[in-house]
Each structure stands twice: as C-alpha cells, then as structure tokens.
C-alpha cells in the first residue's frame, strides 16, 4: 500500500516510522524528516487540487517552518515538530546545527548554482526575543530588519528581496495591503540553475501530443535524446529517468506512472528508495516535454490538516519564546517556478511565514524507451544528502 494511503488510514503509523528513524544519527534523522515532510505535504496539496499541477520546494518550506519552530513552545511546538516529522529524540539544537550544515553543503554543489537565503522582518512596533533573532542570524544565516509593516512600501521591500534572491523568477509573494498589522514575517528564497550533463539536441525537439487526465490532448514541444546509460530506473508502478547536472550532486528525477496510476500515488518513501537502484545494462531513449510551471499556494489549510492547526489559532498558539504570548501564525505562503529545456533546469521557490500577534564478458545492453506523454511526477534531489529540493506532479506541461 502506498505510503500516503497508509498515512491516511493509520495516523499512528507515522509516529512508528519516526520512532524507527530516531535511532539513526541526528543528521540522517533530520534528512529523513525533510523527505517525509515534503512527500506528505505534496500529497496533501495534490488532494486539495485534484489533477492539477503541484510543484513545491520541501527544502524551502522546511527551512522557513524550522526557523519559526524555534519560537514555538508547549503544544504548538509539539504540533509543529510532528508535522515537520522531527523525531522526539532529536533536540532543537541538533536540528539547528544540522540545518546549518545542510545549507552550507547544498550551496557547494559544483558547477550547478543553488542559492539559499532567509530573512526576518520585524515590525517596528513589535518586540522579538533577542535569542530568537540570534538563532535566525547565526544558524539560518538570516538577515534581520526592523520595518514598518503597516506601510505598503514594506511589501515592495520584501517582494524586491524575494525577486533578487530568485533572480527575478518570483517577482512578488506578499500583496501590498496584506501585511499590515503583522508582527513579523519570515521569508525563505531558493534558486537553482543547472545544465544537464548530456543536453538534449535542440534539433530533435518537435511537436507531440500530450494526453491530459481528462482525455483531451495538448500539443507540446517534446525533447528527445537517445543512448542514455545509467539513467533508467524502475519501481513499483513506475518507470523513471535520472538526468544529472554538470559537475553537481543534484539530479532531476522524472517519474512516469504505470497506466491507471496517478503521479502523486508513486511519490512515496518506497519509490524514492527504488530510484537509487542503478541498472547499467539499460540504454535509454528518452522523450520528455520542454515545459514551465508556476505554482502558488497558501499552505495554512494543508498544514492544518496535517496537524499544525494550533499554530494558526488565536487564542491557542504558543509562540511565547518569540517574546510575547500573543503571537500566532497568520499564513504560510509558498510560490515556485520550474523551467526545463534542452540545456537544463531553472527552479525557484519562496516561502513566507506570517506572524501575527559483473564478471566474465561484456554486459548485455537492453534498450528501453520512455515517452513522457501523459501526467508524470518530478523530483529535484541532492544525491549526497538525500535532500528533496523540489517535488511535484505535472498534469499539464
């Protein structure tokens, strides 16, 4: 049974899985937490928008919420840690130290560019605990700035920061009149750009029908490449192609579900493990769309359904560690963009958390053909740390 179905049918299963992973090293435990949180949130977002494109950055959202969790106390902290899939045995200090290490290692990925940035914006009329500000600055490398959130110009300042950090791919994230009255805003921005180790020949790209979930067809520019070795994968109810980026530990995972299976059904803990099994005997002929996706979501509903509702309640939320018992979360806004073409990939994300008060002879080569002409799943993952940077389902490229 897929992980998400088991999660929905038995809530206590997640606690059991987390307990099993709590015996791992703190680094491995937190890496598992990020993966588990990302796949679970993707399933929840997909359930709210059936048969539509969903593309999120688990890394961006995890960093923003983990930074916020440092200001939570009591039941609110317990709820946030549960949703983030953090094992109870891992201390806050350990999580913070691992996150700091992870951020540094991910930003040293070789020729591919991965940029991470965090920021804390505090309203001039609010008082935030100096300890919380120090954690944001020292662990999450966040800039901290006092700002008058009642002024429309403050939204422009925050949007300009997000636009700069995502190289203009996400020009705005907060509305001009949507931040007045807030006590603080935490932002995370993420930008990735990588060139494929083996680029698609542009002359091979041509129009081809893509079969939509509702039975209609859409003509898309289909990229084609032949003779990829070490790229093919297969697993339970899916086949996949792994595309490496030049001099980078990050790879693009394209997952094609078996007919009759939806893309979100194959994004499970098991499938991520199956993707690591390499079959060097396969020579892959691959066809996949050239496409761009823009996605935006307010995550309050999904996070509430996953068990973090108390953080959004007033009264109820406990963010007293921020310096006041009146703080609660107003909204968590997330935006992403994905561009895939013959040369490589550009991806960007921004998250805003609003605080309101073999041997013997040559190997046999098997030839496989994969054509992504129907809804599929996509992962952008760092192979060294196992970090899922982006994950999504594509119903209409």
Protein Blocks (a to p, Z undefined) as FASTA:
>chain_A
ZZklmmmmmmmlmmmmmmmmmmpcfklmmmmmmmmmmmmmmmmmmmmmghiacdddfklm
mmmmmmmmmmggcjllmmmmmmnopafklcfklmmmmmmmmmmmmmmnojaccddddddd
ddfkbccdfklmmmmmmmnopacddddfkbmklmmmmmmmmmmmnnomambfbdfklmgo
iabdcddddddddddfbacdfklgccdddddfkopacdddddddehiehkaccdehiacd
ddddehiabdcddddddehiafklmmcfklmmmmmpccfkbccddddddddddddddfkl
mmmmnopmmmmgcchiacklnopakbccfbdcddddddddfklccdddddddddddbeei
jadddddddddfbccddddddfknopafbgcddfbZZ
